[in-house]
Amino acid sequence: MKIFCDLHIHIGSTSRGEAVKVTGAKNLTFGNIARECKERKGVQVVGIVDCASPVVLKDIDELIESEEMVELQDGGLFYRDEILILPGSEVETTEANGGNAHHLAFFPGVEGAKKFSKFLSRHVTNINFSTQRCRLPAQRVWEVVNSLDGILIPAHAFTPHKSVYGNCYPRLSQIFKDSALDKIPAIELGLSADTDLADRIAELSKFTFLSNSDAHSLTKIGREYNIMEIESLSYREVLMALQRDDGRRVTDNYGLDPKLGKYHRSFCPLCDRIATENPPVTVCRNCGNENMVIGVLDRITMIQDYPEPRHPGHRPPYHYQVPLEFVPGIGEKMYKILIETFGSEMGVLHNADEESLSRAVGRDLARLIIKAREGTIKLAPGGGGIYGKVVEEKRQRQLSLFQ
């Protein structure tokens, strides 16, 4: 079976209104995420990355006690017999060179998440809040996660802030021992990178790549996602897919063109200038500032092994796609019509033909939806901390992709 998977979704607050991810939407609760994926998005496998927070763990316990959600024997939490949730935690590690990086830790069940929470509470300022800085290196965090039968995945691996390549070292081998590298199953690309960029680094050829949303609101769930081929919904099956074991695998990555990412090119904060010259750009051509925010393209160019990507045989295609929410003309009313007609956002983006879309929402909007899922809709690139925009062709109205 092929399923849609997004393994990086945050909790904004608990069902009782307690803040978890300060920058997350208040309605981004554990239960609302599960319902959004089930009823609107059509995402069947979800990684919720704030499950080391005791107040989130309390919500999980309540959902299990109410039998709205159950723990599976092969790992994972099953919501209303339809949505597989992997309990996880995003952790910010501190490396010897002073760099900080984010990592996603996932566990087969609630018990592992609770034990990790207890461990993490001794090394962060406030365990209830999301992605607290951990005063430990990634290798040590991996050792603890591994001892709990969990997995660790470097998050948004190339961004200039809080990432293994962008903020720490030019090679994973400078962060992790071989024993850890052999058990890390995947690398998260992040919104400013794709497989063409990542596969310029030789050591990454053995890893599965993930394109996840890093959602801070319900509507952003699935803005980037993956298709996995597995036999059933469980933590064990997802892990087999990440490890490319016995026919399980990630068959496709879907995401935005990295040019739209706010960290794609180097940026000078002194003169508010985005680099346009050939990468890598480390000094501002305009004012001479040597403290540039190094862009993803520029950083990869600095540390790359190859000037062009060398994709390993197992690497799936990366598809550029714009989520429905950002298509001009699709407001809440039109979105509801599409979901009611085609079942889910994934149903619209993957299954609905242009004629069926035309009957539901009109020919002009149907054509825009086709362009969105083919990655050919007109876009205005972003930079300097500003994300890209979709441009409505008739009125030239710009809609932010990330607000």
Secondary structure as a PSIPRED ss2 file (coil, helix, strand):
# PSIPRED VFORMAT (PSIPRED V4.0)

   1 M C   1.000  0.000  0.000
   2 K E   0.000  0.000  1.000
   3 I E   0.000  0.000  1.000
   4 F E   0.000  0.000  1.000
   5 C E   0.000  0.000  1.000
   6 D E   0.000  0.000  1.000
   7 L E   0.000  0.000  1.000
   8 H E   0.000  0.000  1.000
   9 I E   0.000  0.000  1.000
  10 H C   1.000  0.000  0.000
  11 I C   1.000  0.000  0.000
  12 G C   1.000  0.000  0.000
  13 S E   0.000  0.000  1.000
  14 T C   1.000  0.000  0.000
  15 S C   1.000  0.000  0.000
  16 R C   1.000  0.000  0.000
  17 G C   1.000  0.000  0.000
  18 E C   1.000  0.000  0.000
  19 A E   0.000  0.000  1.000
  20 V C   1.000  0.000  0.000
  21 K C   1.000  0.000  0.000
  22 V C   1.000  0.000  0.000
  23 T C   1.000  0.000  0.000
  24 G C   1.000  0.000  0.000
  25 A C   1.000  0.000  0.000
  26 K C   1.000  0.000  0.000
  27 N C   1.000  0.000  0.000
  28 L C   1.000  0.000  0.000
  29 T C   1.000  0.000  0.000
  30 F H   0.000  1.000  0.000
  31 G H   0.000  1.000  0.000
  32 N H   0.000  1.000  0.000
  33 I H   0.000  1.000  0.000
  34 A H   0.000  1.000  0.000
  35 R H   0.000  1.000  0.000
  36 E H   0.000  1.000  0.000
  37 C H   0.000  1.000  0.000
  38 K H   0.000  1.000  0.000
  39 E H   0.000  1.000  0.000
  40 R H   0.000  1.000  0.000
  41 K H   0.000  1.000  0.000
  42 G C   1.000  0.000  0.000
  43 V C   1.000  0.000  0.000
  44 Q C   1.000  0.000  0.000
  45 V E   0.000  0.000  1.000
  46 V E   0.000  0.000  1.000
  47 G E   0.000  0.000  1.000
  48 I E   0.000  0.000  1.000
  49 V C   1.000  0.000  0.000
  50 D E   0.000  0.000  1.000
  51 C C   1.000  0.000  0.000
  52 A C   1.000  0.000  0.000
  53 S C   1.000  0.000  0.000
  54 P H   0.000  1.000  0.000
  55 V H   0.000  1.000  0.000
  56 V H   0.000  1.000  0.000
  57 L H   0.000  1.000  0.000
  58 K H   0.000  1.000  0.000
  59 D H   0.000  1.000  0.000
  60 I H   0.000  1.000  0.000
  61 D H   0.000  1.000  0.000
  62 E H   0.000  1.000  0.000
  63 L H   0.000  1.000  0.000
  64 I H   0.000  1.000  0.000
  65 E H   0.000  1.000  0.000
  66 S C   1.000  0.000  0.000
  67 E C   1.000  0.000  0.000
  68 E C   1.000  0.000  0.000
  69 M E   0.000  0.000  1.000
  70 V E   0.000  0.000  1.000
  71 E E   0.000  0.000  1.000
  72 L C   1.000  0.000  0.000
  73 Q C   1.000  0.000  0.000
  74 D C   1.000  0.000  0.000
  75 G C   1.000  0.000  0.000
  76 G C   1.000  0.000  0.000
  77 L E   0.000  0.000  1.000
  78 F E   0.000  0.000  1.000
  79 Y E   0.000  0.000  1.000
  80 R C   1.000  0.000  0.000
  81 D C   1.000  0.000  0.000
  82 E C   1.000  0.000  0.000
  83 I E   0.000  0.000  1.000
  84 L E   0.000  0.000  1.000
  85 I E   0.000  0.000  1.000
  86 L E   0.000  0.000  1.000
  87 P E   0.000  0.000  1.000
  88 G E   0.000  0.000  1.000
  89 S E   0.000  0.000  1.000
  90 E E   0.000  0.000  1.000
  91 V E   0.000  0.000  1.000
  92 E E   0.000  0.000  1.000
  93 T E   0.000  0.000  1.000
  94 T E   0.000  0.000  1.000
  95 E C   1.000  0.000  0.000
  96 A C   1.000  0.000  0.000
  97 N C   1.000  0.000  0.000
  98 G C   1.000  0.000  0.000
  99 G C   1.000  0.000  0.000
 100 N E   0.000  0.000  1.000
 101 A E   0.000  0.000  1.000
 102 H E   0.000  0.000  1.000
 103 H E   0.000  0.000  1.000
 104 L E   0.000  0.000  1.000
 105 A E   0.000  0.000  1.000
 106 F E   0.000  0.000  1.000
 107 F C   1.000  0.000  0.000
 108 P C   1.000  0.000  0.000
 109 G C   1.000  0.000  0.000
 110 V H   0.000  1.000  0.000
 111 E H   0.000  1.000  0.000
 112 G H   0.000  1.000  0.000
 113 A H   0.000  1.000  0.000
 114 K H   0.000  1.000  0.000
 115 K H   0.000  1.000  0.000
 116 F H   0.000  1.000  0.000
 117 S H   0.000  1.000  0.000
 118 K H   0.000  1.000  0.000
 119 F H   0.000  1.000  0.000
 120 L H   0.000  1.000  0.000
 121 S C   1.000  0.000  0.000
 122 R C   1.000  0.000  0.000
 123 H C   1.000  0.000  0.000
 124 V C   1.000  0.000  0.000
 125 T C   1.000  0.000  0.000
 126 N C   1.000  0.000  0.000
 127 I C   1.000  0.000  0.000
 128 N C   1.000  0.000  0.000
 129 F C   1.000  0.000  0.000
 130 S C   1.000  0.000  0.000
 131 T C   1.000  0.000  0.000
 132 Q C   1.000  0.000  0.000
 133 R E   0.000  0.000  1.000
 134 C C   1.000  0.000  0.000
 135 R C   1.000  0.000  0.000
 136 L C   1.000  0.000  0.000
 137 P C   1.000  0.000  0.000
 138 A H   0.000  1.000  0.000
 139 Q H   0.000  1.000  0.000
 140 R H   0.000  1.000  0.000
 141 V H   0.000  1.000  0.000
 142 W H   0.000  1.000  0.000
 143 E H   0.000  1.000  0.000
 144 V H   0.000  1.000  0.000
 145 V H   0.000  1.000  0.000
 146 N H   0.000  1.000  0.000
 147 S H   0.000  1.000  0.000
 148 L C   1.000  0.000  0.000
 149 D C   1.000  0.000  0.000
 150 G C   1.000  0.000  0.000
 151 I E   0.000  0.000  1.000
 152 L E   0.000  0.000  1.000
 153 I E   0.000  0.000  1.000
 154 P E   0.000  0.000  1.000
 155 A C   1.000  0.000  0.000
 156 H C   1.000  0.000  0.000
 157 A C   1.000  0.000  0.000
 158 F C   1.000  0.000  0.000
 159 T C   1.000  0.000  0.000
 160 P C   1.000  0.000  0.000
 161 H C   1.000  0.000  0.000
 162 K C   1.000  0.000  0.000
 163 S C   1.000  0.000  0.000
 164 V H   0.000  1.000  0.000
 165 Y H   0.000  1.000  0.000
 166 G H   0.000  1.000  0.000
 167 N H   0.000  1.000  0.000
 168 C H   0.000  1.000  0.000
 169 Y C   1.000  0.000  0.000
 170 P C   1.000  0.000  0.000
 171 R C   1.000  0.000  0.000
 172 L H   0.000  1.000  0.000
 173 S H   0.000  1.000  0.000
 174 Q H   0.000  1.000  0.000
 175 I C   1.000  0.000  0.000
 176 F C   1.000  0.000  0.000
 177 K C   1.000  0.000  0.000
 178 D H   0.000  1.000  0.000
 179 S H   0.000  1.000  0.000
 180 A H   0.000  1.000  0.000
 181 L H   0.000  1.000  0.000
 182 D C   1.000  0.000  0.000
 183 K C   1.000  0.000  0.000
 184 I C   1.000  0.000  0.000
 185 P C   1.000  0.000  0.000
 186 A E   0.000  0.000  1.000
 187 I E   0.000  0.000  1.000
 188 E E   0.000  0.000  1.000
 189 L C   1.000  0.000  0.000
 190 G C   1.000  0.000  0.000
 191 L C   1.000  0.000  0.000
 192 S C   1.000  0.000  0.000
 193 A C   1.000  0.000  0.000
 194 D C   1.000  0.000  0.000
 195 T H   0.000  1.000  0.000
 196 D H   0.000  1.000  0.000
 197 L H   0.000  1.000  0.000
 198 A H   0.000  1.000  0.000
 199 D C   1.000  0.000  0.000
 200 R C   1.000  0.000  0.000
 201 I C   1.000  0.000  0.000
 202 A H   0.000  1.000  0.000
 203 E H   0.000  1.000  0.000
 204 L H   0.000  1.000  0.000
 205 S C   1.000  0.000  0.000
 206 K C   1.000  0.000  0.000
 207 F C   1.000  0.000  0.000
 208 T E   0.000  0.000  1.000
 209 F E   0.000  0.000  1.000
 210 L E   0.000  0.000  1.000
 211 S C   1.000  0.000  0.000
 212 N C   1.000  0.000  0.000
 213 S C   1.000  0.000  0.000
 214 D C   1.000  0.000  0.000
 215 A E   0.000  0.000  1.000
 216 H C   1.000  0.000  0.000
 217 S C   1.000  0.000  0.000
 218 L H   0.000  1.000  0.000
 219 T H   0.000  1.000  0.000
 220 K H   0.000  1.000  0.000
 221 I C   1.000  0.000  0.000
 222 G C   1.000  0.000  0.000
 223 R C   1.000  0.000  0.000
 224 E C   1.000  0.000  0.000
 225 Y E   0.000  0.000  1.000
 226 N E   0.000  0.000  1.000
 227 I E   0.000  0.000  1.000
 228 M E   0.000  0.000  1.000
 229 E E   0.000  0.000  1.000
 230 I C   1.000  0.000  0.000
 231 E C   1.000  0.000  0.000
 232 S C   1.000  0.000  0.000
 233 L C   1.000  0.000  0.000
 234 S C   1.000  0.000  0.000
 235 Y H   0.000  1.000  0.000
 236 R H   0.000  1.000  0.000
 237 E H   0.000  1.000  0.000
 238 V H   0.000  1.000  0.000
 239 L H   0.000  1.000  0.000
 240 M H   0.000  1.000  0.000
 241 A H   0.000  1.000  0.000
 242 L H   0.000  1.000  0.000
 243 Q H   0.000  1.000  0.000
 244 R C   1.000  0.000  0.000
 245 D C   1.000  0.000  0.000
 246 D C   1.000  0.000  0.000
 247 G C   1.000  0.000  0.000
 248 R C   1.000  0.000  0.000
 249 R E   0.000  0.000  1.000
 250 V E   0.000  0.000  1.000
 251 T E   0.000  0.000  1.000
 252 D E   0.000  0.000  1.000
 253 N E   0.000  0.000  1.000
 254 Y E   0.000  0.000  1.000
 255 G E   0.000  0.000  1.000
 256 L C   1.000  0.000  0.000
 257 D C   1.000  0.000  0.000
 258 P H   0.000  1.000  0.000
 259 K H   0.000  1.000  0.000
 260 L H   0.000  1.000  0.000
 261 G C   1.000  0.000  0.000
 262 K C   1.000  0.000  0.000
 263 Y C   1.000  0.000  0.000
 264 H C   1.000  0.000  0.000
 265 R C   1.000  0.000  0.000
 266 S C   1.000  0.000  0.000
 267 F E   0.000  0.000  1.000
 268 C E   0.000  0.000  1.000
 269 P C   1.000  0.000  0.000
 270 L C   1.000  0.000  0.000
 271 C C   1.000  0.000  0.000
 272 D C   1.000  0.000  0.000
 273 R E   0.000  0.000  1.000
 274 I E   0.000  0.000  1.000
 275 A C   1.000  0.000  0.000
 276 T C   1.000  0.000  0.000
 277 E C   1.000  0.000  0.000
 278 N C   1.000  0.000  0.000
 279 P C   1.000  0.000  0.000
 280 P C   1.000  0.000  0.000
 281 V C   1.000  0.000  0.000
 282 T C   1.000  0.000  0.000
 283 V C   1.000  0.000  0.000
 284 C C   1.000  0.000  0.000
 285 R C   1.000  0.000  0.000
 286 N C   1.000  0.000  0.000
 287 C C   1.000  0.000  0.000
 288 G C   1.000  0.000  0.000
 289 N C   1.000  0.000  0.000
 290 E C   1.000  0.000  0.000
 291 N C   1.000  0.000  0.000
 292 M C   1.000  0.000  0.000
 293 V E   0.000  0.000  1.000
 294 I C   1.000  0.000  0.000
 295 G C   1.000  0.000  0.000
 296 V H   0.000  1.000  0.000
 297 L H   0.000  1.000  0.000
 298 D H   0.000  1.000  0.000
 299 R H   0.000  1.000  0.000
 300 I H   0.000  1.000  0.000
 301 T H   0.000  1.000  0.000
 302 M H   0.000  1.000  0.000
 303 I H   0.000  1.000  0.000
 304 Q C   1.000  0.000  0.000
 305 D C   1.000  0.000  0.000
 306 Y C   1.000  0.000  0.000
 307 P C   1.000  0.000  0.000
 308 E C   1.000  0.000  0.000
 309 P C   1.000  0.000  0.000
 310 R C   1.000  0.000  0.000
 311 H C   1.000  0.000  0.000
 312 P C   1.000  0.000  0.000
 313 G C   1.000  0.000  0.000
 314 H C   1.000  0.000  0.000
 315 R C   1.000  0.000  0.000
 316 P C   1.000  0.000  0.000
 317 P C   1.000  0.000  0.000
 318 Y E   0.000  0.000  1.000
 319 H E   0.000  0.000  1.000
 320 Y E   0.000  0.000  1.000
 321 Q C   1.000  0.000  0.000
 322 V C   1.000  0.000  0.000
 323 P C   1.000  0.000  0.000
 324 L H   0.000  1.000  0.000
 325 E H   0.000  1.000  0.000
 326 F H   0.000  1.000  0.000
 327 V C   1.000  0.000  0.000
 328 P C   1.000  0.000  0.000
 329 G C   1.000  0.000  0.000
 330 I C   1.000  0.000  0.000
 331 G C   1.000  0.000  0.000
 332 E H   0.000  1.000  0.000
 333 K H   0.000  1.000  0.000
 334 M H   0.000  1.000  0.000
 335 Y H   0.000  1.000  0.000
 336 K H   0.000  1.000  0.000
 337 I H   0.000  1.000  0.000
 338 L H   0.000  1.000  0.000
 339 I H   0.000  1.000  0.000
 340 E H   0.000  1.000  0.000
 341 T H   0.000  1.000  0.000
 342 F H   0.000  1.000  0.000
 343 G C   1.000  0.000  0.000
 344 S C   1.000  0.000  0.000
 345 E H   0.000  1.000  0.000
 346 M H   0.000  1.000  0.000
 347 G H   0.000  1.000  0.000
 348 V H   0.000  1.000  0.000
 349 L H   0.000  1.000  0.000
 350 H H   0.000  1.000  0.000
 351 N C   1.000  0.000  0.000
 352 A C   1.000  0.000  0.000
 353 D C   1.000  0.000  0.000
 354 E H   0.000  1.000  0.000
 355 E H   0.000  1.000  0.000
 356 S H   0.000  1.000  0.000
 357 L H   0.000  1.000  0.000
 358 S H   0.000  1.000  0.000
 359 R H   0.000  1.000  0.000
 360 A H   0.000  1.000  0.000
 361 V H   0.000  1.000  0.000
 362 G C   1.000  0.000  0.000
 363 R H   0.000  1.000  0.000
 364 D H   0.000  1.000  0.000
 365 L H   0.000  1.000  0.000
 366 A H   0.000  1.000  0.000
 367 R H   0.000  1.000  0.000
 368 L H   0.000  1.000  0.000
 369 I H   0.000  1.000  0.000
 370 I H   0.000  1.000  0.000
 371 K H   0.000  1.000  0.000
 372 A H   0.000  1.000  0.000
 373 R H   0.000  1.000  0.000
 374 E H   0.000  1.000  0.000
 375 G C   1.000  0.000  0.000
 376 T C   1.000  0.000  0.000
 377 I C   1.000  0.000  0.000
 378 K C   1.000  0.000  0.000
 379 L E   0.000  0.000  1.000
 380 A E   0.000  0.000  1.000
 381 P C   1.000  0.000  0.000
 382 G C   1.000  0.000  0.000
 383 G E   0.000  0.000  1.000
 384 G C   1.000  0.000  0.000
 385 G C   1.000  0.000  0.000
 386 I E   0.000  0.000  1.000
 387 Y C   1.000  0.000  0.000
 388 G C   1.000  0.000  0.000
 389 K E   0.000  0.000  1.000
 390 V E   0.000  0.000  1.000
 391 V E   0.000  0.000  1.000
 392 E C   1.000  0.000  0.000
 393 E C   1.000  0.000  0.000
 394 K C   1.000  0.000  0.000
 395 R C   1.000  0.000  0.000
 396 Q C   1.000  0.000  0.000
 397 R C   1.000  0.000  0.000
 398 Q E   0.000  0.000  1.000
 399 L E   0.000  0.000  1.000
 400 S E   0.000  0.000  1.000
 401 L C   1.000  0.000  0.000
 402 F C   1.000  0.000  0.000
 403 Q C   1.000  0.000  0.000
